[in-house]
Amino acid sequence: MKVIIQDGEFDPWKAVQEYQSENIADGKHGASVTFIGSMRDFNDGVDDLSKMYLDHYPGMTEKHIERVCEDALNKWDVLDAFVVHRVGNIAPNDAIVLVAVWSEHRAMAFDACRFIINDLKHRAPFWKREANEDGERWVEGNTVDEVADQHSDMAKRAS
């Protein structure tokens, strides 16, 4: 498992390829699931966003993400997880986050990947300041993943 927080652009496809070739044993995984989040030019009714500044709490943020990845590795039969999260100044279409998960079977990889990205979106210590021609604003919350919420509700009822 590896977590990287970095200021500056990254190529998520290259990062996954390099990590997999260096860390995932050939023939051991049947599934690899990746999520790549990028900046869009709209959010919460605000159009024409020109940039975003993403801040974090160094040390605390990495530890939080590492714990979430460890939880995913323990909860599902997952071989490995890899997260790259960008901070600093970001422009529309730039990659912000990469979550990659490897497992023997696809269902576990999908579930673990969704678990990790949802935690990053809702609980990890990041703060967003968006800007357009009208000015800047700090974002109070994140978009809700209704499918994940339904899965969570079903899991609670099943247990």
VEXDOTI-829499 format. One line per 4 residues: number of its first residue (from 1); their letters; for each residue x, y, z of C-alpha. Coordinates in Angstrom, 3 decimals. Each point is the difference from the previous one (the first is absolute). Example, Ala and Ser with C-alpha at 12.3 -4.5 7.8 and 13.67 -1.06 7.14 Angstrom:
2
1 = as = 12.300,-4.500,7.800 ~ 1.370,3.440,-0.660 .
END
This chain:
159
1 = mkvi = 0.000,0.000,0.000 ~ 1.208,3.476,-0.811 ~ -1.400,3.511,0.472 ~ 1.473,3.050,-1.715 .
5 = iqdg = -1.090,3.596,0.594 ~ 1.623,2.337,-2.492 ~ -0.075,3.563,-1.231 ~ 0.056,0.011,-3.782 .
9 = efdp = -1.366,-1.890,-2.949 ~ 0.249,-3.755,-0.399 ~ -0.925,-2.531,-2.665 ~ -2.347,-2.457,1.745 .
13 = wkav = 0.323,-2.682,-2.700 ~ 3.794,0.079,0.174 ~ -0.127,-0.076,3.809 ~ -2.217,-3.122,-0.013 .
17 = qeyq = 2.158,-1.734,-2.581 ~ 3.216,0.722,1.903 ~ -1.450,-1.024,3.367 ~ -1.460,-3.215,-1.376 .
21 = seni = 3.206,-1.001,-1.781 ~ 2.059,0.600,3.160 ~ -2.386,-1.281,2.704 ~ -2.609,-2.429,-1.313 .
25 = adgk = 1.175,-3.564,-0.641 ~ -0.867,-1.332,-3.443 ~ -2.864,-2.470,-0.017 ~ -1.174,0.815,3.536 .
29 = hgas = -2.830,2.380,-0.863 ~ -3.044,-0.480,-2.162 ~ -1.276,3.538,0.396 ~ 1.381,3.483,0.166 .
33 = vtfi = -2.410,2.869,0.547 ~ 1.005,3.625,-0.352 ~ -1.798,3.206,0.780 ~ 1.346,3.268,-1.365 .
37 = gsmr = -1.605,3.216,1.152 ~ 0.645,3.201,-1.904 ~ -1.047,3.610,0.441 ~ -3.133,1.029,-1.818 .
41 = dfnd = -0.843,3.610,-0.869 ~ -3.237,0.032,2.041 ~ -1.055,-0.939,3.538 ~ -3.074,0.577,2.189 .
45 = gvdd = -1.679,2.395,-2.423 ~ 3.161,1.967,-0.725 ~ 0.998,-0.079,-3.672 ~ 3.182,0.987,-1.784 .
49 = lskm = 2.388,-0.949,2.773 ~ 3.471,0.980,-1.132 ~ 2.092,-1.519,2.764 ~ -0.019,-1.641,3.382 .
53 = yldh = 2.423,0.004,2.873 ~ 0.053,-3.221,2.011 ~ 1.546,0.189,3.451 ~ 0.736,-2.757,2.496 .
57 = ypgm = 1.550,-0.634,3.386 ~ 3.431,-1.577,-0.725 ~ 0.617,-3.194,1.920 ~ -3.569,-0.236,1.241 .
61 = tekh = -1.423,-0.364,-3.505 ~ 2.399,-2.783,-0.982 ~ -0.663,-1.896,3.234 ~ -3.755,0.302,-0.514 .
65 = ierv = 0.208,-1.387,-3.541 ~ 2.354,-2.791,1.078 ~ -2.502,-1.059,2.697 ~ -2.826,-0.017,-2.547 .
69 = ceda = 2.048,-2.147,-2.375 ~ 0.879,-2.388,2.834 ~ -3.698,-0.226,0.879 ~ -0.786,-0.881,-3.623 .
73 = lnkw = 2.776,-2.628,-0.089 ~ -1.419,-1.560,3.166 ~ -3.676,0.236,-0.954 ~ 0.323,-1.483,-3.504 .
77 = dvld = 2.346,-2.621,-1.376 ~ 2.162,2.613,-1.705 ~ 3.626,-0.492,-1.010 ~ 1.068,3.656,-0.044 .
81 = afvv = -1.150,3.610,-0.185 ~ 1.680,3.104,-1.389 ~ -1.126,3.619,0.438 ~ 1.410,3.176,-1.517 .
85 = hrvg = -1.677,3.245,1.049 ~ 0.929,3.378,-1.308 ~ 0.034,3.217,2.022 ~ 0.746,3.612,-0.927 .
89 = niap = -1.267,1.848,-3.059 ~ -2.109,-2.074,-2.378 ~ -1.624,0.883,-3.343 ~ -3.061,-1.543,-1.675 .
93 = ndai = 0.726,-3.443,-1.492 ~ 3.069,-0.509,2.218 ~ 0.118,-3.313,1.833 ~ -0.520,0.511,3.736 .
97 = vlva = -0.149,-3.521,1.380 ~ 0.847,-3.532,-1.001 ~ -1.179,-3.048,1.932 ~ 1.111,-3.404,-1.281 .
101 = vwse = -0.860,-3.355,1.567 ~ 1.077,-3.519,-0.962 ~ -1.731,-3.223,1.055 ~ -0.642,-3.525,-1.160 .
105 = hram = -3.601,0.832,-0.973 ~ -1.708,3.128,-1.355 ~ -2.733,0.413,2.620 ~ 2.506,0.410,2.824 .
109 = afda = 2.101,2.447,-2.019 ~ -3.054,2.117,-0.898 ~ -1.268,0.056,3.588 ~ 3.374,0.876,1.487 .
113 = crfi = 0.638,2.733,-2.578 ~ -3.427,1.564,0.627 ~ 0.581,-0.168,3.762 ~ 3.355,1.787,-0.284 .
117 = indl = -1.132,2.783,-2.354 ~ -3.164,0.675,1.990 ~ 2.021,0.434,3.160 ~ 2.388,2.331,-1.816 .
121 = khra = -2.933,2.084,-1.237 ~ -1.821,0.210,3.323 ~ 2.434,-0.447,2.890 ~ 3.621,0.559,-1.011 .
125 = pfwk = 1.485,3.320,1.180 ~ -0.047,1.965,-3.267 ~ -1.384,3.501,-0.572 ~ -1.050,1.414,-3.396 .
129 = rean = -0.040,3.625,-1.113 ~ -1.576,0.481,-3.420 ~ 0.264,3.056,-2.238 ~ -1.805,1.468,-2.989 .
133 = edge = -0.335,3.512,-1.416 ~ -2.306,0.963,2.904 ~ 2.610,-0.814,2.650 ~ 1.014,-2.828,2.309 .
137 = rwve = -1.841,-2.155,2.525 ~ 0.857,-2.789,2.409 ~ -2.049,-3.135,-0.677 ~ -1.956,-1.147,3.057 .
141 = gntv = -0.771,-3.592,-1.014 ~ 0.375,-2.533,-2.771 ~ -2.347,-1.646,-2.438 ~ -1.861,-3.022,1.331 .
145 = deva = 0.414,-3.448,-1.525 ~ -3.579,-1.282,0.210 ~ 0.955,-3.507,-1.183 ~ 2.605,-0.291,2.752 .
149 = dqhs = -2.512,1.254,2.551 ~ -2.477,-2.667,-1.175 ~ 2.701,-2.690,0.291 ~ 0.841,1.230,3.490 .
153 = dmak = -3.662,-0.067,1.035 ~ -0.414,-3.535,-1.398 ~ 3.135,-1.190,1.819 ~ -1.270,1.455,3.294 .
157 = ras = -3.369,-1.744,-0.398 ~ 1.682,-3.304,-0.901 ~ 2.198,-0.010,3.106 .
END
